[in-house]
Amino acid sequence: MATNKQLLGKGIKYLTGALPLMFLGPSLIYNAFQNQGNNWHYLVLGIGILACLSSMVLIFLGLKIIMRGIFND
C-alpha cells in the first residue's frame, strides 16, 4: 500500500492556495464592516465572503485529494 506522491502534492497545492484566502477573507469582511459609510462597502463584503467560501472549498478538495493519495482510493 504505497502513497501516491503525485496526488499528495496536488492536495498540498490546493491547501497552500487556501492559506492566503483564510486570512484575506476575514480581513476583507472586517474592513467592509468598519467602512460602512463608503460606497464600496457591499463590493468589499462580497469579495470577502467569496474569499472565505473559496478557502473552504479549496481546503475540502485538498484534504479529499490527500486522502485519496494516501489510501489509494
N, C-alpha and C positions, 0 to 999 in steps of 0.2 A: 504494500500500500504506500506508494510514493506520492509526494506532494507535487502537484503541477505548478512549477515555478512561474510559468507564463501567466496563468490565471491569478496567482498570488500577486505578481507585480501589477497586473491590471487593476486588481482590487485596491492595492495600496495607492495607485494613481488616482482612483476615484476618491479615496479618503483624503489624500493631500489636496485635491481640488475642493473638497468640502470644508477644509480647515479655515481658509480665509473667509468663506461665506458665514461660518459660525460666529465670527467676530464682526464682520461687516454688517450683517442683517440687524442684530440688536442695536448696534451703534446708529444705524440709519433710522431705525424706529424711534430711538430715544431723541435723536436730533429733530425728527419730524414733530414729535410732541412738544419739544422745547420751543420750536419756532412756528407755533400755530397761526400767528399773525401774518406769516409770509404766504405769498401766492403759490409757492412750490410745495406747500405742506403735504397735499394729497399725493403728489408725484413721488416725493421722497418716501412717504409712508408706504406707498405701493411697491417701490423698489426694495425697501427694507423687508417687507413681508415676502416678496418674491425671492429675495436672497435667503431668508430663513427656510422657506419651503424647498428651495433648490438644495440647500445644505442637507436637509433631512432626507430628500430623495437620493442624493449622492452617497450619503452615509449608508442608507439601506441597500443600495445597489452594490456599494463597495464591500460591505460585510457579506452580502449574498454571494458575490463572486469569490471572495476569500474562502468562504465555507465550501463552495463548490470545488475550489482548488485544493483545499486541504483533504476533503473527504472523497475526492474523485467522483462526484455525483454527476 
